[in-house]
Amino acid sequence: MTESATTAILDGLRKMEVLVSALIKLLESEMPKAKTTVKELRRLAVLEEVFRTNGVATPDELSRYAKKYGKTPSSCAGYFSGKAPSLIASNDRKLRLLTEKGKEYVAGARASWGDDWLERVPLDTVGSAHIDDLLEVCF
């Protein structure tokens, strides 16, 4: 094979390599980054919302977050119960505060799904109270 033929083949292969790399990156970017149940998303989304407001929310804000993600406001009582609650009430009971345990849950979600996970959540599914908690969601 001549040098010019080898050069032409190498040039063609390099162009194909660039195209294949670009296609791989495009396909990877379109793949979901996370998969979990609606129940888990609903639980963590409320905590993430509180985290994003410096770990503090009013009872009305907490209720709004619950409704946004297909939960009933009364279901938020679970955040305040157990040996290591995710949320506590302030001393004057006017605010809801994210606990260290709650911050751990948020950090775990962010480590697994990325800091932008809440923006990728399919709200049409997760926000609907008619969707089964055990449905798996990719986002």
DSSP file with accessible surface (Angstrom, degrees, kcal/mol):
  #  RESIDUE AA STRUCTURE BP1 BP2  ACC     N-H-->O    O-->H-N    N-H-->O    O-->H-N    TCO  KAPPA ALPHA  PHI   PSI    X-CA   Y-CA   Z-CA
    1    1 A M              0   0  174      0, 0.0     2,-0.1     0, 0.0     0, 0.0   0.000 360.0 360.0 360.0 141.4    0.0    0.0    0.0
    2    2 A T     >  -     0   0   87      1,-0.1     4,-2.3     4,-0.0     5,-0.2  -0.315 360.0-113.9 -80.8 163.1    1.3    3.4   -0.8
    3    3 A E  H  > S+     0   0  164      1,-0.2     4,-2.5     2,-0.2     5,-0.2   0.891 117.0  51.9 -63.5 -38.9    1.9    6.1    1.7
    4    4 A S  H  > S+     0   0   89      2,-0.2     4,-2.2     1,-0.2    -1,-0.2   0.880 109.4  49.8 -68.4 -34.9   -0.9    8.3    0.3
    5    5 A A  H  > S+     0   0   35      2,-0.2     4,-2.5     1,-0.2    -2,-0.2   0.921 111.6  48.6 -68.0 -43.1   -3.4    5.4    0.4
    6    6 A T  H  X S+     0   0   57     -4,-2.3     4,-2.7     2,-0.2    -2,-0.2   0.921 111.6  50.0 -61.8 -43.4   -2.4    4.7    4.1
    7    7 A T  H  X S+     0   0   66     -4,-2.5     4,-2.5     1,-0.2    -2,-0.2   0.917 110.5  49.8 -62.1 -42.2   -2.8    8.5    4.9
    8    8 A A  H  X S+     0   0   61     -4,-2.2     4,-2.3     2,-0.2    -1,-0.2   0.911 111.8  48.1 -64.4 -42.4   -6.2    8.6    3.2
    9    9 A I  H  X S+     0   0   89     -4,-2.5     4,-2.6     2,-0.2    -2,-0.2   0.936 112.2  49.0 -63.8 -45.4   -7.4    5.5    5.2
   10   10 A L  H  X S+     0   0   72     -4,-2.7     4,-2.5     1,-0.2    -2,-0.2   0.910 110.5  51.1 -61.4 -41.3   -6.1    6.9    8.4
   11   11 A D  H  X S+     0   0   77     -4,-2.5     4,-2.0     1,-0.2    -1,-0.2   0.928 111.3  48.2 -61.6 -43.5   -7.9   10.3    7.7
   12   12 A G  H  X S+     0   0   28     -4,-2.3     4,-2.2     1,-0.2    -2,-0.2   0.910 111.7  49.3 -62.7 -42.9  -11.1    8.4    7.0
   13   13 A L  H  X S+     0   0   92     -4,-2.6     4,-2.5     1,-0.2    -2,-0.2   0.887 108.8  52.7 -64.8 -38.5  -10.8    6.4   10.2
   14   14 A R  H  X S+     0   0  133     -4,-2.5     4,-2.1     2,-0.2    -1,-0.2   0.901 108.8  49.9 -64.8 -39.1  -10.1    9.5   12.3
   15   15 A K  H  X S+     0   0  149     -4,-2.0     4,-2.2     2,-0.2    -2,-0.2   0.920 111.7  48.5 -64.5 -42.4  -13.3   11.1   10.9
   16   16 A M  H  X S+     0   0  107     -4,-2.2     4,-3.0     1,-0.2     5,-0.2   0.898 108.6  54.6 -63.4 -39.0  -15.2    8.0   11.8
   17   17 A E  H  X S+     0   0  127     -4,-2.5     4,-2.6     2,-0.2    -2,-0.2   0.920 108.9  47.6 -60.8 -43.6  -13.7    8.0   15.3
   18   18 A V  H  X S+     0   0   98     -4,-2.1     4,-2.4     2,-0.2    -1,-0.2   0.929 113.6  47.7 -64.1 -43.6  -14.9   11.5   15.9
   19   19 A L  H  X S+     0   0  124     -4,-2.2     4,-2.3     2,-0.2    -2,-0.2   0.919 112.5  48.4 -65.1 -42.3  -18.4   10.7   14.6
   20   20 A V  H  X S+     0   0   82     -4,-3.0     4,-2.7     2,-0.2    -2,-0.2   0.928 111.6  50.1 -64.7 -42.7  -18.6    7.6   16.7
   21   21 A S  H  X S+     0   0   57     -4,-2.6     4,-2.4    -5,-0.2    -2,-0.2   0.923 111.2  48.8 -61.2 -43.1  -17.5    9.5   19.8
   22   22 A A  H  X S+     0   0   58     -4,-2.4     4,-2.3     2,-0.2    -1,-0.2   0.911 111.6  49.5 -64.3 -40.1  -20.0   12.2   19.2
   23   23 A L  H  X S+     0   0   97     -4,-2.3     4,-2.7     2,-0.2     5,-0.2   0.918 109.7  51.2 -66.3 -41.2  -22.8    9.6   18.8
   24   24 A I  H  X S+     0   0   82     -4,-2.7     4,-2.6     1,-0.2     5,-0.2   0.941 111.3  47.7 -60.7 -46.7  -21.8    7.8   22.0
   25   25 A K  H  X S+     0   0  146     -4,-2.4     4,-2.2     2,-0.2    -1,-0.2   0.905 111.8  50.6 -63.0 -39.7  -21.9   11.1   23.9
   26   26 A L  H  X S+     0   0   88     -4,-2.3     4,-1.2     2,-0.2    -2,-0.2   0.948 112.3  46.0 -63.5 -46.4  -25.3   12.0   22.4
   27   27 A L  H  X S+     0   0   93     -4,-2.7     4,-0.7     1,-0.2     3,-0.3   0.899 112.5  50.8 -64.8 -40.1  -26.8    8.6   23.3
   28   28 A E  H >< S+     0   0  122     -4,-2.6     3,-0.8     1,-0.2    -1,-0.2   0.891 107.1  54.1 -64.3 -37.8  -25.4    8.7   26.8
   29   29 A S  H 3< S+     0   0   78     -4,-2.2    -1,-0.2     1,-0.2    -2,-0.2   0.778 107.4  51.4 -69.0 -24.9  -26.8   12.2   27.4
   30   30 A E  H 3< S+     0   0  132     -4,-1.2    -1,-0.2    -3,-0.3    -2,-0.2   0.602  89.8  98.2 -87.0 -11.5  -30.2   10.9   26.4
   31   31 A M  S << S-     0   0  119     -3,-0.8    -3,-0.0    -4,-0.7   108,-0.0  -0.515  86.5-102.8 -76.9 142.5  -30.2    8.0   28.8
   32   32 A P        -     0   0   76      0, 0.0    -1,-0.1     0, 0.0     3,-0.1  -0.367  23.1-152.5 -60.9 144.2  -31.9    8.4   32.2
   33   33 A K  S    S+     0   0  131    106,-1.3     2,-0.3     1,-0.1    -2,-0.0   0.590  72.8  28.8 -93.2 -14.5  -29.5    9.0   35.0
   34   34 A A        -     0   0   10    105,-2.1   105,-2.1    83,-0.0     2,-0.3  -0.985  53.8-166.9-148.0 155.7  -31.6    7.5   37.7
   35   35 A K  E     +A  138   0A 128     -2,-0.3     2,-0.3   103,-0.2   103,-0.2  -0.974  30.3 128.8-145.2 127.2  -34.3    4.9   38.4
   36   36 A T  E     -A  137   0A  25    101,-2.1   101,-3.5    -2,-0.3     2,-0.2  -0.931  54.1 -74.6-160.1-178.6  -36.4    4.7   41.5
   37   37 A T  E  >  -A  136   0A  37     -2,-0.3     4,-2.3    99,-0.3    99,-0.2  -0.515  34.7-119.6 -87.4 158.5  -40.0    4.4   42.7
   38   38 A V  H  > S+     0   0    0     97,-2.2     4,-2.9    95,-0.3     5,-0.2   0.903 115.1  58.3 -59.6 -40.0  -42.5    7.2   42.8
   39   39 A K  H  > S+     0   0  121     94,-2.7     4,-2.3     1,-0.2    -1,-0.2   0.926 107.1  45.8 -57.6 -46.3  -42.7    6.7   46.6
   40   40 A E  H  > S+     0   0   59     93,-0.3     4,-2.6     1,-0.2     5,-0.3   0.907 112.9  50.3 -65.8 -41.6  -39.0    7.4   47.0
   41   41 A L  H  X S+     0   0    0     -4,-2.3     4,-2.8     1,-0.2    -2,-0.2   0.926 110.6  49.4 -62.0 -43.5  -39.0   10.4   44.8
   42   42 A R  H  X S+     0   0   11     -4,-2.9     4,-1.4     2,-0.2    -2,-0.2   0.918 112.3  48.0 -61.9 -44.4  -42.0   11.9   46.6
   43   43 A R  H  X S+     0   0   66     -4,-2.3     4,-1.1    -5,-0.2    -2,-0.2   0.946 118.8  38.4 -62.1 -47.3  -40.3   11.4   50.0
   44   44 A L  H  X S+     0   0    7     -4,-2.6     4,-2.8     1,-0.2    -2,-0.2   0.814 107.2  63.9 -78.0 -29.2  -37.0   12.9   48.9
   45   45 A A  H  X S+     0   0    0     -4,-2.8     4,-2.5    -5,-0.3    -1,-0.2   0.910 102.1  50.1 -62.8 -40.8  -38.4   15.7   46.8
   46   46 A V  H  X S+     0   0    0     -4,-1.4     4,-2.1     1,-0.2    -1,-0.2   0.938 112.8  46.7 -63.0 -44.7  -40.0   17.3   49.8
   47   47 A L  H  X S+     0   0    0     -4,-1.1     4,-2.8     1,-0.2    -2,-0.2   0.900 110.9  52.5 -64.0 -39.9  -36.8   17.2   51.7
   48   48 A E  H  X S+     0   0    0     -4,-2.8     4,-2.4     2,-0.2    -1,-0.2   0.915 107.3  52.5 -62.2 -41.5  -34.8   18.5   48.7
   49   49 A E  H  X S+     0   0   25     -4,-2.5     4,-0.5     2,-0.2    -2,-0.2   0.928 111.7  45.4 -60.2 -44.4  -37.3   21.5   48.5
   50   50 A V  H ><>S+     0   0    0     -4,-2.1     5,-1.8     1,-0.2     3,-1.4   0.925 110.8  54.1 -65.4 -41.5  -36.7   22.3   52.2
   51   51 A F  H ><5S+     0   0   73     -4,-2.8     3,-0.9     1,-0.3     4,-0.3   0.901 103.7  56.1 -57.4 -40.8  -32.9   21.9   51.7
   52   52 A R  H 3<5S+     0   0   86     -4,-2.4    -1,-0.3     1,-0.3    -2,-0.2   0.604 101.1  58.2 -71.9 -11.8  -33.0   24.4   48.8
   53   53 A T  T X<5S-     0   0   49     -3,-1.4     3,-1.5    -4,-0.5    -1,-0.3  -0.295 134.2 -86.5-108.3  43.3  -34.6   27.0   51.2
   54   54 A N  T < 5S-     0   0  155     -3,-0.9    -3,-0.2     1,-0.3    -2,-0.2   0.755  77.9 -64.7  60.6  27.8  -31.7   26.8   53.6
   55   55 A G  T 3 <S+     0   0    9     -5,-1.8    43,-2.7    -4,-0.3     2,-0.4   0.660 113.4 105.4  76.2  16.8  -33.2   23.8   55.4
   56   56 A V  E <   +B   97   0B  51     -3,-1.5     2,-0.3    -6,-0.7    41,-0.2  -0.987  37.4 163.1-133.9 137.7  -36.2   25.9   56.7
   57   57 A A  E     -B   96   0B   0     39,-2.3    39,-3.7    -2,-0.4    -7,-0.0  -0.992  32.7-121.4-147.7 152.9  -39.8   25.9   55.6
   58   58 A T     >  -     0   0   48     -2,-0.3     4,-2.6    37,-0.2     5,-0.2  -0.516  37.5-106.9 -83.1 163.1  -43.1   27.1   57.0
   59   59 A P  H  > S+     0   0   43      0, 0.0     4,-2.4     0, 0.0     5,-0.2   0.894 122.8  52.9 -57.5 -37.8  -45.9   24.6   57.5
   60   60 A D  H  > S+     0   0  121      2,-0.2     4,-2.2     1,-0.2     5,-0.1   0.902 109.0  48.4 -64.8 -40.7  -47.7   26.1   54.5
   61   61 A E  H  > S+     0   0   55      2,-0.2     4,-2.7     1,-0.2    -1,-0.2   0.923 110.4  51.7 -63.9 -42.9  -44.6   25.7   52.3
   62   62 A L  H  X S+     0   0    8     -4,-2.6     4,-2.4     1,-0.2    -2,-0.2   0.919 110.2  48.8 -60.4 -42.8  -44.2   22.1   53.5
   63   63 A S  H  X S+     0   0   37     -4,-2.4     4,-2.4     2,-0.2    -1,-0.2   0.904 110.4  51.6 -62.7 -40.9  -47.9   21.4   52.6
   64   64 A R  H  X S+     0   0  138     -4,-2.2     4,-2.4     2,-0.2    -2,-0.2   0.918 109.6  49.1 -63.2 -42.9  -47.3   23.0   49.2
   65   65 A Y  H  X S+     0   0   21     -4,-2.7     4,-1.6     2,-0.2    -2,-0.2   0.926 110.1  52.1 -62.5 -43.1  -44.3   20.8   48.5
   66   66 A A  H  <>S+     0   0    0     -4,-2.4     5,-3.0     1,-0.2     3,-0.4   0.948 111.8  45.0 -59.0 -49.2  -46.3   17.7   49.5
   67   67 A K  H ><5S+     0   0  134     -4,-2.4     3,-1.8     1,-0.2    -1,-0.2   0.888 107.0  59.8 -62.8 -39.3  -49.1   18.5   47.1
   68   68 A K  H 3<5S+     0   0   94     -4,-2.4    -1,-0.2     1,-0.3    -2,-0.2   0.859 110.5  42.3 -57.2 -35.3  -46.7   19.3   44.3
   69   69 A Y  T 3<5S-     0   0    4     -4,-1.6    -1,-0.3    -3,-0.4    -2,-0.2   0.094 124.2 -97.7-105.4  24.5  -45.3   15.8   44.6
   70   70 A G  T < 5S+     0   0   13     -3,-1.8     2,-0.3    57,-0.5    -3,-0.2   0.679  83.1 124.6  76.4  18.0  -48.6   14.0   44.9
   71   71 A K      < -     0   0   45     -5,-3.0    -1,-0.3    -6,-0.2    -2,-0.1  -0.735  62.1-117.5-104.0 159.3  -48.6   13.6   48.7
   72   72 A T    >   -     0   0   80     -2,-0.3     3,-1.4     1,-0.1     4,-0.4  -0.716  25.7-121.8 -88.9 146.2  -51.2   14.7   51.2
   73   73 A P  G >  S+     0   0   48      0, 0.0     3,-1.7     0, 0.0     4,-0.2   0.879 112.7  59.7 -55.5 -35.5  -50.0   17.3   53.7
   74   74 A S  G >  S+     0   0   97      1,-0.3     3,-1.6     2,-0.2     4,-0.2   0.785  91.7  68.6 -66.7 -21.2  -50.9   15.0   56.6
   75   75 A S  G X  S+     0   0   45     -3,-1.4     3,-1.2     1,-0.3    -1,-0.3   0.678  81.9  76.1 -71.1 -12.5  -48.4   12.4   55.1
   76   76 A C  G X  S+     0   0    7     -3,-1.7     3,-1.6    -4,-0.4     4,-0.5   0.628  70.0  86.2 -71.7 -11.7  -45.6   14.8   56.1
   77   77 A A  G X  S+     0   0   65     -3,-1.6     3,-1.5     1,-0.3     4,-0.3   0.840  77.5  67.1 -58.1 -30.1  -46.0   13.7   59.7
   78   78 A G  G X  S+     0   0   49     -3,-1.2     3,-0.9     1,-0.3    -1,-0.3   0.778  89.0  64.1 -63.1 -25.9  -43.7   10.8   59.0
   79   79 A Y  G <  S+     0   0   11     -3,-1.6     8,-2.2     1,-0.2     7,-1.7   0.749 104.9  46.7 -66.6 -23.4  -40.8   13.2   58.5
   80   80 A F  G <  S+     0   0   65     -3,-1.5    -1,-0.2    -4,-0.5    -2,-0.2   0.412 102.6  80.1 -98.3  -2.0  -41.1   14.2   62.2
   81   81 A S    <   +     0   0   72     -3,-0.9     3,-0.2    -4,-0.3     5,-0.2  -0.526  63.5  43.3-108.0 172.9  -41.4   10.7   63.7
   82   82 A G  S    S-     0   0   66     -2,-0.2    -3,-0.0     1,-0.2     0, 0.0  -0.182  97.0 -61.3  88.4 179.2  -39.0    7.9   64.6
   83   83 A K  S    S+     0   0  221      1,-0.3    -1,-0.2    -2,-0.0    -2,-0.0   0.772 133.1  30.5 -72.5 -27.3  -35.6    7.9   66.3
   84   84 A A  S    S-     0   0   52     -3,-0.2    -1,-0.3    17,-0.0    -3,-0.1  -0.682  83.2-166.9-133.0  78.7  -34.0   10.0   63.6
   85   85 A P        -     0   0   31      0, 0.0    17,-0.4     0, 0.0    16,-0.4  -0.253  20.2-142.3 -66.0 154.5  -36.6   12.4   62.1
   86   86 A S  S    S+     0   0   10     -7,-1.7    13,-2.7    -8,-0.2     2,-0.3   0.720  85.8  29.5 -85.5 -27.0  -35.8   14.2   58.9
   87   87 A L  E     -C   98   0B   0     -8,-2.2     2,-0.3    11,-0.3    11,-0.2  -0.971  64.3-172.1-132.5 150.2  -37.6   17.4   60.0
   88   88 A I  E     -C   97   0B  78      9,-2.2     9,-3.5    -2,-0.3     2,-0.3  -0.937  28.1-111.4-134.6 159.1  -38.3   19.0   63.3
   89   89 A A  E     -C   96   0B  21     -2,-0.3     7,-0.2     7,-0.2     5,-0.0  -0.666  36.8-111.1 -86.3 145.9  -40.4   22.0   64.4
   90   90 A S    >   -     0   0   16      5,-2.6     3,-2.0    -2,-0.3    -1,-0.1  -0.244  37.5 -97.5 -67.4 166.0  -38.7   25.1   65.6
   91   91 A N  T 3  S+     0   0  174      1,-0.3    -1,-0.1     2,-0.1    -2,-0.1   0.862 129.0  44.9 -56.3 -36.4  -39.0   26.0   69.3
   92   92 A D  T 3  S-     0   0   94      1,-0.0    -1,-0.3     3,-0.0    -2,-0.1   0.421 109.0-127.7 -88.4   1.8  -41.9   28.4   68.5
   93   93 A R  S <  S+     0   0  166     -3,-2.0    -2,-0.1     2,-0.1    -1,-0.0   0.553  81.4 110.6  66.6  11.8  -43.4   25.8   66.2
   94   94 A K  S    S+     0   0  144    -36,-0.1     2,-0.3   -35,-0.0    -1,-0.1   0.683  73.4  42.7 -88.1 -19.2  -43.6   28.4   63.3
   95   95 A L        -     0   0   61    -37,-0.2    -5,-2.6   -36,-0.1     2,-0.5  -0.887  68.4-136.8-127.8 158.4  -40.9   26.7   61.1
   96   96 A R  E     -BC  57  89B  42    -39,-3.7   -39,-2.3    -2,-0.3     2,-0.4  -0.966  25.5-158.8-114.7 128.9  -39.9   23.3   60.0
   97   97 A L  E     -BC  56  88B  51     -9,-3.5    -9,-2.2    -2,-0.5     2,-0.3  -0.906  17.8-122.5-115.7 136.4  -36.2   22.6   60.1
   98   98 A L  E     - C   0  87B  12    -43,-2.7   -11,-0.3    -2,-0.4     2,-0.1  -0.564  32.1-144.5 -72.9 129.4  -34.2   19.9   58.2
   99   99 A T     >  -     0   0   25    -13,-2.7     4,-2.5    -2,-0.3     5,-0.2  -0.345  29.1 -98.5 -86.8 174.8  -32.3   17.7   60.6
  100  100 A E  H  > S+     0   0  128      1,-0.2     4,-2.1     2,-0.2     5,-0.1   0.891 127.7  52.6 -59.8 -38.6  -28.9   16.2   60.1
  101  101 A K  H  > S+     0   0   69    -16,-0.4     4,-2.1     2,-0.2    -1,-0.2   0.913 108.1  50.3 -64.1 -42.2  -30.7   13.0   59.1
  102  102 A G  H  > S+     0   0    0    -17,-0.4     4,-2.2   -16,-0.2    -2,-0.2   0.908 109.4  51.0 -61.1 -41.3  -32.7   14.9   56.6
  103  103 A K  H  X S+     0   0   84     -4,-2.5     4,-2.8     1,-0.2    -1,-0.2   0.873 107.3  54.4 -64.5 -35.6  -29.6   16.5   55.2
  104  104 A E  H  X S+     0   0  109     -4,-2.1     4,-2.4     2,-0.2    -1,-0.2   0.908 107.3  50.2 -63.3 -42.0  -28.1   13.0   54.9
  105  105 A Y  H  X S+     0   0   77     -4,-2.1     4,-2.1     2,-0.2    -2,-0.2   0.924 112.5  46.8 -61.5 -44.3  -31.0   11.8   52.8
  106  106 A V  H  X S+     0   0    3     -4,-2.2     4,-2.7     1,-0.2     5,-0.2   0.936 111.6  50.8 -64.1 -44.2  -30.7   14.8   50.5
  107  107 A A  H  X S+     0   0   55     -4,-2.8     4,-2.5     1,-0.2    -2,-0.2   0.895 109.4  51.6 -61.7 -38.7  -26.9   14.3   50.2
  108  108 A G  H  X S+     0   0   37     -4,-2.4     4,-2.1     2,-0.2    -1,-0.2   0.913 110.2  47.8 -64.2 -43.1  -27.5   10.6   49.3
  109  109 A A  H  X S+     0   0    5     -4,-2.1     4,-3.2     1,-0.2     5,-0.4   0.935 113.3  48.2 -63.4 -43.1  -30.0   11.5   46.6
  110  110 A R  H  X S+     0   0   53     -4,-2.7     4,-2.1     1,-0.2    -2,-0.2   0.889 111.0  50.6 -66.2 -37.8  -27.7   14.1   45.2
  111  111 A A  H  < S+     0   0   88     -4,-2.5    -1,-0.2    -5,-0.2    -2,-0.2   0.887 119.2  37.5 -66.4 -38.0  -24.7   11.7   45.2
  112  112 A S  H  < S+     0   0   87     -4,-2.1    -2,-0.2    -5,-0.2    -1,-0.2   0.865 133.5  20.9 -80.1 -38.7  -26.8    9.1   43.4
  113  113 A W  H  < S-     0   0   32     -4,-3.2    -3,-0.2    -5,-0.2    -2,-0.2   0.474 108.8-103.9-114.6  -7.1  -28.8   11.2   41.0
  114  114 A G    ><  -     0   0   26     -4,-2.1     3,-1.5    -5,-0.4    -1,-0.2   0.000  37.1 -81.1  95.4 155.3  -26.9   14.5   40.7
  115  115 A D  T 3  S+     0   0  105      1,-0.3     3,-0.4     2,-0.1    -1,-0.1   0.736 128.0  54.5 -64.7 -22.3  -27.5   17.9   42.1
  116  116 A D  T >> S+     0   0   71      1,-0.2     3,-1.0    -3,-0.1     4,-0.9   0.242  71.3 115.4 -96.6  15.2  -30.1   18.7   39.4
  117  117 A W  H X>  +     0   0    1     -3,-1.5     3,-0.9     1,-0.3     4,-0.7   0.851  69.7  58.4 -58.1 -35.9  -32.2   15.6   40.0
  118  118 A L  H >4 S+     0   0   13     -3,-0.4     3,-0.7     1,-0.3    -1,-0.3   0.864 102.0  54.6 -65.8 -32.7  -35.3   17.5   41.1
  119  119 A E  H <4 S+     0   0  120     -3,-1.0    -1,-0.3     1,-0.2    -2,-0.2   0.737 108.6  50.2 -71.0 -22.0  -35.4   19.4   37.8
  120  120 A R  H << S+     0   0   54     -3,-0.9    -1,-0.2    -4,-0.9    -2,-0.2   0.535  80.7 116.0 -93.0  -8.7  -35.5   16.1   36.0
  121  121 A V  S << S-     0   0   11     -4,-0.7     2,-1.5    -3,-0.7     3,-0.1  -0.421  74.3-121.2 -64.0 130.0  -38.3   14.5   38.0
  122  122 A P    >>  -     0   0   32      0, 0.0     4,-2.6     0, 0.0     3,-1.4  -0.574  30.4-173.4 -75.0  93.0  -41.3   13.8   35.7
  123  123 A L  H 3> S+     0   0   79     -2,-1.5     4,-2.0     1,-0.3     5,-0.2   0.789  77.7  66.6 -61.8 -28.0  -43.9   15.9   37.6
  124  124 A D  H 34 S+     0   0  134      2,-0.2    -1,-0.3     3,-0.1     4,-0.1   0.840 115.8  29.3 -63.9 -27.5  -46.8   14.7   35.5
  125  125 A T  H X4 S+     0   0   34     -3,-1.4     3,-1.1     2,-0.1     6,-0.3   0.906 126.8  39.8 -92.1 -57.0  -46.2   11.3   37.0
  126  126 A V  H 3< S+     0   0    0     -4,-2.6    -3,-0.2     1,-0.3    -2,-0.2   0.854 114.4  54.3 -65.9 -34.9  -44.8   12.0   40.4
  127  127 A G  T 3< S+     0   0   23     -4,-2.0     2,-0.6    -5,-0.3   -57,-0.5   0.581  87.4  94.6 -78.3  -8.9  -47.1   14.9   41.1
  128  128 A S    X   -     0   0   34     -3,-1.1     3,-1.6    -5,-0.2   -60,-0.0  -0.745  62.6-155.5 -89.7 122.9  -50.3   12.9   40.4
  129  129 A A  T 3  S+     0   0   76     -2,-0.6    -1,-0.1     1,-0.3     4,-0.1   0.651  92.5  67.0 -67.4 -12.6  -51.9   11.5   43.5
  130  130 A H  T 3  S+     0   0  179      2,-0.1     2,-0.4    -5,-0.1    -1,-0.3   0.519  79.2  97.3 -86.9  -6.0  -53.4    8.8   41.2
  131  131 A I  S <  S-     0   0   51     -3,-1.6     2,-0.1    -6,-0.3    -6,-0.0  -0.710  83.6-110.7 -88.5 133.0  -50.1    7.2   40.3
  132  132 A D    >   -     0   0  105     -2,-0.4     3,-1.6     1,-0.1   -94,-0.3  -0.354  17.4-131.8 -62.9 136.3  -49.1    4.2   42.4
  133  133 A D  T 3  S+     0   0   66      1,-0.3   -94,-2.7   -95,-0.2   -93,-0.3   0.753 104.2  57.8 -58.4 -29.3  -46.2    4.7   44.8
  134  134 A L  T 3  S+     0   0  125    -96,-0.2    -1,-0.3   -97,-0.2     2,-0.1   0.502  75.3 119.3 -87.9  -1.0  -44.5    1.5   43.6
  135  135 A L    <   -     0   0   79     -3,-1.6   -97,-2.2   -98,-0.1     2,-0.3  -0.419  64.6-128.8 -62.4 132.3  -44.3    2.6   40.0
  136  136 A E  E     -A   37   0A 117    -99,-0.2     2,-0.4    -2,-0.1   -99,-0.3  -0.703  25.2-164.4 -86.1 140.0  -40.6    2.8   38.9
  137  137 A V  E     -A   36   0A  11   -101,-3.5  -101,-2.1    -2,-0.3     2,-0.4  -0.974  10.8-154.2-127.4 136.1  -39.6    6.0   37.2
  138  138 A C  E      A   35   0A  69     -2,-0.4  -103,-0.2  -103,-0.2    -2,-0.0  -0.916 360.0 360.0-106.8 135.8  -36.5    6.8   35.1
  139  139 A F              0   0   17   -105,-2.1  -105,-2.1    -2,-0.4  -106,-1.3  -0.966 360.0 360.0-150.1 360.0  -35.3   10.4   35.1
